[in-house]
Amino acid sequence: MKIIERIDNMARYTGPVYKKSRQYGFSILETGKELAKKPYRPGEQGQKRRKKASDYGVQLQEKQKVKFMYGLSEKQFKKLFVLAGKMKGVHGENLLKLLESRLDNVVYRIGFAKTRKGARQLVNHGHVTVNGKRVDIPSYAVKAGDVISLADNDKELKVVKESLEALNNRVEFISYDDKKMAGTFVRMPERSELNADIKEALIIEFYNR
C-alpha cells in the first residue's frame, strides 16, 4: 500500500502514452489506436490473465487512468477533486467538467494539437490566446464564451496545420471558426458527451475511503 501511494504521488508522468494505455486497458488518447495491435499489458507477463484487483486497486486504477489521460500530477488532480466537491451538482461529473475546461484540454479539443501533451506545450510556449490575450498557463480555467485562438505569428505553425487536417470531428460544446482559426468554449459539457469508459464514481470512492 505505501509503495503504491509513494508512486502515486510522483510528478506528472511524461513517458510513452501507449504503455499507460496498455497498462490500464484504456485508450488515454481516446482513439483506441494504442490498443489496436497490442490490447494487453506491456512486458513479458502482459498476456497473462490479470489477477482480480481489490476494491482499493480498482479505485486507484480508475483515478490513475483519468489522471494520465488529462496529463495532471497528483497534486493538480486532487486540487480539482476538492474544488469539484464544492460545486453544485454531482461530484464526479463536476470533476470531469473541470478537467475538460482546462485550457490545455480545450486547445486539444479544438484540434490545435493531436494530443493533450502537445496542447500543453503550445500553451507553455505562449502560442495560445484567450479572448485575444496570450495565456501560457495550461491549467487556466476556460469559461463559457471564451474564445481560444493562436497568436497571429503562430497560426502558420506546421504542427497546428497537420493537427487540424487530421481532426475528424469536434465535441459539441466547442464551436470553431475556420477563417479566424478560433474556437469558442460554448458551455460546460454534459456527462453524456464525455468518455463513457470513465467510472468517476470510483474516483470519488478512492479519495473518500
Steps between C-alpha positions, in 0.01 A plus 500: 500500500775750597699422185193561282424827674861617469496434124159661471629826648776541242494792255319492168582193289692593183573155355339322202121529503448162333660319794257657744208423270599135484565490874147617577324349199370847418571731208647809663499674160133400456574371151548132578817495288725418795311175561429401139806279452585406857190508724691361797741624763863578402775260605553125491207434734264723302290231336443302817162533671488792741451422866174626642573837660376606842241776530784738581692384194201551271439849638868591471518379141197708401649809657837437340369448148300824509794687651730374224237567236491870586874515577481627858719448803342353813502841668318662208246220476424502874456878490234470229334215692463724806373791291247275325363399839418861581296548184129437461412177326655154488855490635640261239341679206624834634853359507482400134358840405788676676749278320336575166507876561877515551660708226734224383205263461292758311792563263510124442123476447509785248757306301808721527694199629466123448555423869444676830876494554546686172229747597670562834824580318324751273363675808830488690687652207262795480332413170143505634270795561178527699274786395794651313750485786788254526457246779786261576342314793370154396276476807324829421126448549317581179152645544193480279532753219881518508662503157819299465733560210868525410720806492505648148860396439424141605201420281728364230672249729540174311411287801172690543403472135571126499292452812202694361514303175502171691201590721185306414246669724467733797301479818172692494588727791771664287434695180768587246544781250725370225567842348609655829662177626322551829298270722232604747434310822123516466408335830598238753457150356223262592607168651359318196747688278805373686683167505252228596782269613584724794341391829533819698311355799804278567721809518270652759513174698880499481540845655220449751621163626 
